[in-house]
Amino acid sequence: MSKERARRRAERLAVLEREKAVRARKVARRERFRALKRSMKIKPRFGKNGRLYHRSRRQRIGIVVVSLLAAVAVWVLVPDPALRIILTAMLVLAVPALVVVVLGRRS
């Protein structure tokens, strides 16, 4: 009877040791990641509203108006419906890149 209890206790202790080792590895990994983050010099600066890059209201309105004008021009000037859809899709994909190129990123 006592040998059986000792064997079960040893099994419980072995399981606890394994769980403890797993937890220790997780904590060590988390600490290494935190240390790496602290060691990085570049930290993002957020504006008042939490965004990384701020555009003025005038810029945002300009982006929307120019995009809508381009889409209207495509739909008015291009006779083929399939080409209209393709050009509109290309416009939707190209506008963010063009905004970054033209207006640039600023913090």
N, C-alpha and C positions, 0 to 999 in steps of 0.2 A: 504494500500500500504506500509506504513512504517513498519507495523507489519510483512508483508511478507519479506521485505528486512532484517529486524532484524533476522527473523528466518533463512533465507538463510545465512546471515553472521555468525550466531551461528553455523550452520551446517559446513560451511567452516572452522571456527576456531576449531571445534571439530575434523575435519579430519586432519587439520594441527597439532593439538596437538598429535593425535595418531601417525602420521608420525614422529613427533619430538621425541616421546617416543621410537619408534622403532629404529630410528637412534641413540639415546642416549644409548640404550641397546647394539647395535652393537659396538659402540665406546667403551663402558665399557668392553665388552667381548674382544675386540682387545687389549685394554690396559692391562687387566688381563693376556692375553696370552703373551704379550711382557714382562710384569713384571716377569712372570714365566720363560720365556726364559733367561732373564737377571740374574735371581737368580740361574740358573743352572751353576755349576762350570765347568762341562766338555763341552768343545767345540771342534768340529772336527778340525783337522789341515790338511789343504790341501797342497799338494806338489806344485811344480812349474807349473805342467800341470793341476792342478785342481782335481786330483784323491786323494782319501783318502789313499789308500794303493798302494805303488809303488813297482813294481817288475822290476828287471833289465832285460835288453834285453836278457841276457844269460838264465835267469830263464824262461822268456816267450818262448824262442825258445825251451828250454828243455821240457817245458810242452807240447808244440805242437808236438815235435818229439816223446816223449814217448807215447803220446796219439795215434798218427798215427801208431807207431810201434805196440801198443797193438791191434788197430783195424785191421791192416794187419795180425797180428798173429791169431786173431779170424777168419778172412776170409780165411786164408790159412789152418789152422789146424782143423777147425770144418766143418764136411761134410754136416750137415743138414742146409738148408737155413733159416728155421724158427728160429733155435737156433742161427744162425749167427746174425740175425736181433735183437733178444732179447738181446744177449750179447753186441752187439754194442750199443743198447739203454741204457743198464745198464752202459756201459762204459761212455757214454755221461753224464749220470746222476751222476756218481760217481767221475768223474775227478775233478770237483770243490771242493768237500769235501776233496778229497785226497790231493789236492794242499794246502788247508788251513791247513790240519793236518801235512803234510810233511814240507812245507815251512813256515808255520805260518804267522800270520798277523804282520806287523810292520809298523810304521808310519814314 
